[in-house]
Amino acid sequence: MAMKRILVSVPVEMEKALEKERKERMLETVPETIRVILSEYLRK
């Protein structure tokens, strides 16, 4: 699968929520967390 890098700015509140989600899912990075959440969302 080809990958494309995209730079995204998020509010501080969203960053805190993503960091919390990252820890709960035991993922290494916030970008990885975003990819997992988007993947789940787009499968539906």
N, C-alpha and C positions, 0 to 999 in steps of 0.2 A: 504494500500500500504506500503510495506517495504521500509525503508529509509536507505541509506548508506551515511556516512559522508566522504567527499573528501576535502582535502586541496589543494587549487589552488593559485599559485602566479601569479599576473598580473602586467604589467607595470604601473607606476604612471599615465600615460595618460589615460589608460583604467579605472583605479580606479576613476579618475576625471569624465570620461564619465558616468560610472555606478552611481556615486553619483548624477550627474545631472539627469540621467534617473530616479533614485529613487525618487527624489524630484518631478519630473514631473508626475510620476505615483502615488505619495502620498503613497509610501510603507515605511515600517519601517526600513528595513535593506538592505545592499548591497547584501548579500546572497539571500534574498527573491527576489530582483530584478533580479539576475542571474537566479533563478529558473523560474520566470515568462517569461523572455526572451527565455530561452531554451525551455520551454513548448510550447510557441507560435511557435518557429522555428521548433520544431520536429513535430508539428501537420500538418505542410505544406507538 
